[in-house]
Protein backbone atom coordinates (compact mmCIF):
# COMPACT_ATOMS: atom_id res chain seq x y z
CA UNK A 1 0.00 0.00 0.00
CA UNK A 2 1.36 3.43 -0.92
CA UNK A 3 0.54 6.46 1.23
CA UNK A 4 -0.01 10.01 0.03
CA UNK A 5 3.59 10.94 0.92
CA UNK A 6 5.00 8.14 -1.25
CA UNK A 7 5.96 5.74 1.54
CA UNK A 8 4.96 2.11 1.25
CA UNK A 9 3.33 0.03 3.95
CA UNK A 10 4.43 -3.60 4.17
CA UNK A 11 2.04 -6.01 5.90
CA UNK A 12 3.16 -9.51 6.85
CA UNK A 13 0.06 -11.42 7.93
CA UNK A 14 1.73 -14.08 10.05
CA UNK A 15 5.10 -13.85 11.77
CA UNK A 16 5.87 -16.73 14.09
CA UNK A 17 6.97 -15.59 17.54
CA UNK A 18 9.43 -17.33 19.86
CA UNK A 19 8.32 -18.58 23.27
CA UNK A 20 7.92 -15.78 25.76
CA UNK A 21 5.04 -14.03 24.00
CA UNK A 22 1.29 -14.16 24.62
CA UNK A 23 0.59 -15.46 21.12
CA UNK A 24 2.35 -17.88 18.77
CA UNK A 25 2.20 -15.39 15.86
CA UNK A 26 1.29 -11.81 14.96
CA UNK A 27 0.71 -9.52 12.00
CA UNK A 28 3.61 -7.17 11.38
CA UNK A 29 3.43 -3.84 9.58
CA UNK A 30 6.23 -1.43 8.77
CA UNK A 31 6.75 1.59 6.55
CA UNK A 32 9.31 1.71 3.76
CA UNK A 33 10.49 5.34 3.77
CA UNK A 34 10.90 7.50 0.68
CA UNK A 35 14.69 7.40 0.96
CA UNK A 36 14.88 3.58 0.98
CA UNK A 37 17.37 1.89 0.72
CA UNK A 38 19.54 4.77 1.97
CA UNK A 39 16.99 5.43 4.71
CA UNK A 40 16.19 2.30 6.70
CA UNK A 41 12.70 1.36 7.81
CA UNK A 42 12.06 2.45 11.40
CA UNK A 43 9.63 1.11 14.02
CA UNK A 44 6.94 -1.48 13.37
CA UNK A 45 3.44 -2.46 14.43
CA UNK A 46 2.02 -5.77 15.70
CA UNK A 47 -1.40 -7.00 16.79
CA UNK A 48 -2.88 -4.80 19.51
CA UNK A 49 -3.38 -7.72 21.93
CA UNK A 50 0.24 -8.91 21.83
CA UNK A 51 2.00 -8.96 25.22
CA UNK A 52 4.85 -10.76 26.87
CA UNK A 53 3.96 -14.24 28.11
CA UNK A 54 3.56 -12.91 31.67
CA UNK A 55 0.97 -10.36 30.47
CA UNK A 56 3.31 -7.36 30.68
CA UNK A 57 3.59 -4.72 27.97
CA UNK A 58 6.77 -5.11 25.89
CA UNK A 59 9.50 -2.53 26.36
CA UNK A 60 9.25 0.51 24.04
CA UNK A 61 5.71 -0.35 22.91
CA UNK A 62 2.40 1.53 23.05
CA UNK A 63 -1.21 0.54 22.37
CA UNK A 64 -3.37 2.40 19.93
CA UNK A 65 -0.81 3.93 17.66
CA UNK A 66 -2.30 4.22 14.20
CA UNK A 67 -0.47 2.62 11.30
CA UNK A 68 0.19 5.11 8.47
CA UNK A 69 -2.22 4.35 5.64
CA UNK A 70 -4.47 2.26 7.92
CA UNK A 71 -6.23 4.79 10.15
CA UNK A 72 -8.75 2.26 11.49
CA UNK A 73 -6.16 -0.34 12.52
CA UNK A 74 -5.47 -0.14 16.26
CA UNK A 75 -2.17 -1.84 16.85
CA UNK A 76 0.77 -2.22 19.19
CA UNK A 77 3.49 0.18 18.06
CA UNK A 78 7.09 -0.84 18.73
CA UNK A 79 9.41 2.14 18.88
CA UNK A 80 12.46 0.09 18.03
CA UNK A 81 15.10 1.47 15.73
CA UNK A 82 17.86 -0.05 13.65
CA UNK A 83 21.09 0.25 15.64
CA UNK A 84 23.73 2.60 14.29
CA UNK A 85 25.81 0.82 11.70
CA UNK A 86 23.36 -2.09 11.34
CA UNK A 87 21.88 -0.74 8.09
CA UNK A 88 24.00 -0.61 4.94
CA UNK A 89 22.14 0.44 1.78
CA UNK A 90 24.52 -1.63 -0.35
CA UNK A 91 23.88 -4.90 1.49
CA UNK A 92 20.56 -4.55 3.35
CA UNK A 93 17.05 -5.01 1.98
CA UNK A 94 13.52 -5.45 3.30
CA UNK A 95 14.26 -9.05 4.30
CA UNK A 96 17.11 -7.67 6.42
CA UNK A 97 14.58 -5.46 8.20
CA UNK A 98 12.22 -8.40 8.78
CA UNK A 99 15.16 -10.28 10.34
CA UNK A 100 15.81 -7.25 12.58
CA UNK A 101 12.17 -7.30 13.70
CA UNK A 102 12.33 -11.04 14.41
CA UNK A 103 15.54 -10.58 16.41
CA UNK A 104 13.80 -7.93 18.54
CA UNK A 105 11.14 -10.48 19.49
CA UNK A 106 13.86 -12.94 20.50
CA UNK A 107 15.69 -10.29 22.59
CA UNK A 108 12.63 -9.56 24.72
CA UNK A 109 11.65 -13.08 25.67
ChimeraX commands (.cxc) that place a marker at each C-alpha (Angstrom):
marker #1 position 0.00,0.00,0.00 radius 0.5
marker #1 position 1.36,3.43,-0.92 radius 0.5
marker #1 position 0.54,6.46,1.23 radius 0.5
marker #1 position -0.01,10.01,0.03 radius 0.5
marker #1 position 3.59,10.94,0.92 radius 0.5
marker #1 position 5.00,8.14,-1.25 radius 0.5
marker #1 position 5.96,5.74,1.54 radius 0.5
marker #1 position 4.96,2.11,1.25 radius 0.5
marker #1 position 3.33,0.03,3.95 radius 0.5
marker #1 position 4.43,-3.60,4.17 radius 0.5
marker #1 position 2.04,-6.01,5.90 radius 0.5
marker #1 position 3.16,-9.51,6.85 radius 0.5
marker #1 position 0.06,-11.42,7.93 radius 0.5
marker #1 position 1.73,-14.08,10.05 radius 0.5
marker #1 position 5.10,-13.85,11.77 radius 0.5
marker #1 position 5.87,-16.73,14.09 radius 0.5
marker #1 position 6.97,-15.59,17.54 radius 0.5
marker #1 position 9.43,-17.33,19.86 radius 0.5
marker #1 position 8.32,-18.58,23.27 radius 0.5
marker #1 position 7.92,-15.78,25.76 radius 0.5
marker #1 position 5.04,-14.03,24.00 radius 0.5
marker #1 position 1.29,-14.16,24.62 radius 0.5
marker #1 position 0.59,-15.46,21.12 radius 0.5
marker #1 position 2.35,-17.88,18.77 radius 0.5
marker #1 position 2.20,-15.39,15.86 radius 0.5
marker #1 position 1.29,-11.81,14.96 radius 0.5
marker #1 position 0.71,-9.52,12.00 radius 0.5
marker #1 position 3.61,-7.17,11.38 radius 0.5
marker #1 position 3.43,-3.84,9.58 radius 0.5
marker #1 position 6.23,-1.43,8.77 radius 0.5
marker #1 position 6.75,1.59,6.55 radius 0.5
marker #1 position 9.31,1.71,3.76 radius 0.5
marker #1 position 10.49,5.34,3.77 radius 0.5
marker #1 position 10.90,7.50,0.68 radius 0.5
marker #1 position 14.69,7.40,0.96 radius 0.5
marker #1 position 14.88,3.58,0.98 radius 0.5
marker #1 position 17.37,1.89,0.72 radius 0.5
marker #1 position 19.54,4.77,1.97 radius 0.5
marker #1 position 16.99,5.43,4.71 radius 0.5
marker #1 position 16.19,2.30,6.70 radius 0.5
marker #1 position 12.70,1.36,7.81 radius 0.5
marker #1 position 12.06,2.45,11.40 radius 0.5
marker #1 position 9.63,1.11,14.02 radius 0.5
marker #1 position 6.94,-1.48,13.37 radius 0.5
marker #1 position 3.44,-2.46,14.43 radius 0.5
marker #1 position 2.02,-5.77,15.70 radius 0.5
marker #1 position -1.40,-7.00,16.79 radius 0.5
marker #1 position -2.88,-4.80,19.51 radius 0.5
marker #1 position -3.38,-7.72,21.93 radius 0.5
marker #1 position 0.24,-8.91,21.83 radius 0.5
marker #1 position 2.00,-8.96,25.22 radius 0.5
marker #1 position 4.85,-10.76,26.87 radius 0.5
marker #1 position 3.96,-14.24,28.11 radius 0.5
marker #1 position 3.56,-12.91,31.67 radius 0.5
marker #1 position 0.97,-10.36,30.47 radius 0.5
marker #1 position 3.31,-7.36,30.68 radius 0.5
marker #1 position 3.59,-4.72,27.97 radius 0.5
marker #1 position 6.77,-5.11,25.89 radius 0.5
marker #1 position 9.50,-2.53,26.36 radius 0.5
marker #1 position 9.25,0.51,24.04 radius 0.5
marker #1 position 5.71,-0.35,22.91 radius 0.5
marker #1 position 2.40,1.53,23.05 radius 0.5
marker #1 position -1.21,0.54,22.37 radius 0.5
marker #1 position -3.37,2.40,19.93 radius 0.5
marker #1 position -0.81,3.93,17.66 radius 0.5
marker #1 position -2.30,4.22,14.20 radius 0.5
marker #1 position -0.47,2.62,11.30 radius 0.5
marker #1 position 0.19,5.11,8.47 radius 0.5
marker #1 position -2.22,4.35,5.64 radius 0.5
marker #1 position -4.47,2.26,7.92 radius 0.5
marker #1 position -6.23,4.79,10.15 radius 0.5
marker #1 position -8.75,2.26,11.49 radius 0.5
marker #1 position -6.16,-0.34,12.52 radius 0.5
marker #1 position -5.47,-0.14,16.26 radius 0.5
marker #1 position -2.17,-1.84,16.85 radius 0.5
marker #1 position 0.77,-2.22,19.19 radius 0.5
marker #1 position 3.49,0.18,18.06 radius 0.5
marker #1 position 7.09,-0.84,18.73 radius 0.5
marker #1 position 9.41,2.14,18.88 radius 0.5
marker #1 position 12.46,0.09,18.03 radius 0.5
marker #1 position 15.10,1.47,15.73 radius 0.5
marker #1 position 17.86,-0.05,13.65 radius 0.5
marker #1 position 21.09,0.25,15.64 radius 0.5
marker #1 position 23.73,2.60,14.29 radius 0.5
marker #1 position 25.81,0.82,11.70 radius 0.5
marker #1 position 23.36,-2.09,11.34 radius 0.5
marker #1 position 21.88,-0.74,8.09 radius 0.5
marker #1 position 24.00,-0.61,4.94 radius 0.5
marker #1 position 22.14,0.44,1.78 radius 0.5
marker #1 position 24.52,-1.63,-0.35 radius 0.5
marker #1 position 23.88,-4.90,1.49 radius 0.5
marker #1 position 20.56,-4.55,3.35 radius 0.5
marker #1 position 17.05,-5.01,1.98 radius 0.5
marker #1 position 13.52,-5.45,3.30 radius 0.5
marker #1 position 14.26,-9.05,4.30 radius 0.5
marker #1 position 17.11,-7.67,6.42 radius 0.5
marker #1 position 14.58,-5.46,8.20 radius 0.5
marker #1 position 12.22,-8.40,8.78 radius 0.5
marker #1 position 15.16,-10.28,10.34 radius 0.5
marker #1 position 15.81,-7.25,12.58 radius 0.5
marker #1 position 12.17,-7.30,13.70 radius 0.5
marker #1 position 12.33,-11.04,14.41 radius 0.5
marker #1 position 15.54,-10.58,16.41 radius 0.5
marker #1 position 13.80,-7.93,18.54 radius 0.5
marker #1 position 11.14,-10.48,19.49 radius 0.5
marker #1 position 13.86,-12.94,20.50 radius 0.5
marker #1 position 15.69,-10.29,22.59 radius 0.5
marker #1 position 12.63,-9.56,24.72 radius 0.5
marker #1 position 11.65,-13.08,25.67 radius 0.5
marker link #1:1,2 radius 0.2
marker link #1:2,3 radius 0.2
marker link #1:3,4 radius 0.2
marker link #1:4,5 radius 0.2
marker link #1:5,6 radius 0.2
marker link #1:6,7 radius 0.2
marker link #1:7,8 radius 0.2
marker link #1:8,9 radius 0.2
marker link #1:9,10 radius 0.2
marker link #1:10,11 radius 0.2
marker link #1:11,12 radius 0.2
marker link #1:12,13 radius 0.2
marker link #1:13,14 radius 0.2
marker link #1:14,15 radius 0.2
marker link #1:15,16 radius 0.2
marker link #1:16,17 radius 0.2
marker link #1:17,18 radius 0.2
marker link #1:18,19 radius 0.2
marker link #1:19,20 radius 0.2
marker link #1:20,21 radius 0.2
marker link #1:21,22 radius 0.2
marker link #1:22,23 radius 0.2
marker link #1:23,24 radius 0.2
marker link #1:24,25 radius 0.2
marker link #1:25,26 radius 0.2
marker link #1:26,27 radius 0.2
marker link #1:27,28 radius 0.2
marker link #1:28,29 radius 0.2
marker link #1:29,30 radius 0.2
marker link #1:30,31 radius 0.2
marker link #1:31,32 radius 0.2
marker link #1:32,33 radius 0.2
marker link #1:33,34 radius 0.2
marker link #1:34,35 radius 0.2
marker link #1:35,36 radius 0.2
marker link #1:36,37 radius 0.2
marker link #1:37,38 radius 0.2
marker link #1:38,39 radius 0.2
marker link #1:39,40 radius 0.2
marker link #1:40,41 radius 0.2
marker link #1:41,42 radius 0.2
marker link #1:42,43 radius 0.2
marker link #1:43,44 radius 0.2
marker link #1:44,45 radius 0.2
marker link #1:45,46 radius 0.2
marker link #1:46,47 radius 0.2
marker link #1:47,48 radius 0.2
marker link #1:48,49 radius 0.2
marker link #1:49,50 radius 0.2
marker link #1:50,51 radius 0.2
marker link #1:51,52 radius 0.2
marker link #1:52,53 radius 0.2
marker link #1:53,54 radius 0.2
marker link #1:54,55 radius 0.2
marker link #1:55,56 radius 0.2
marker link #1:56,57 radius 0.2
marker link #1:57,58 radius 0.2
marker link #1:58,59 radius 0.2
marker link #1:59,60 radius 0.2
marker link #1:60,61 radius 0.2
marker link #1:61,62 radius 0.2
marker link #1:62,63 radius 0.2
marker link #1:63,64 radius 0.2
marker link #1:64,65 radius 0.2
marker link #1:65,66 radius 0.2
marker link #1:66,67 radius 0.2
marker link #1:67,68 radius 0.2
marker link #1:68,69 radius 0.2
marker link #1:69,70 radius 0.2
marker link #1:70,71 radius 0.2
marker link #1:71,72 radius 0.2
marker link #1:72,73 radius 0.2
marker link #1:73,74 radius 0.2
marker link #1:74,75 radius 0.2
marker link #1:75,76 radius 0.2
marker link #1:76,77 radius 0.2
marker link #1:77,78 radius 0.2
marker link #1:78,79 radius 0.2
marker link #1:79,80 radius 0.2
marker link #1:80,81 radius 0.2
marker link #1:81,82 radius 0.2
marker link #1:82,83 radius 0.2
marker link #1:83,84 radius 0.2
marker link #1:84,85 radius 0.2
marker link #1:85,86 radius 0.2
marker link #1:86,87 radius 0.2
marker link #1:87,88 radius 0.2
marker link #1:88,89 radius 0.2
marker link #1:89,90 radius 0.2
marker link #1:90,91 radius 0.2
marker link #1:91,92 radius 0.2
marker link #1:92,93 radius 0.2
marker link #1:93,94 radius 0.2
marker link #1:94,95 radius 0.2
marker link #1:95,96 radius 0.2
marker link #1:96,97 radius 0.2
marker link #1:97,98 radius 0.2
marker link #1:98,99 radius 0.2
marker link #1:99,100 radius 0.2
marker link #1:100,101 radius 0.2
marker link #1:101,102 radius 0.2
marker link #1:102,103 radius 0.2
marker link #1:103,104 radius 0.2
marker link #1:104,105 radius 0.2
marker link #1:105,106 radius 0.2
marker link #1:106,107 radius 0.2
marker link #1:107,108 radius 0.2
marker link #1:108,109 radius 0.2
view
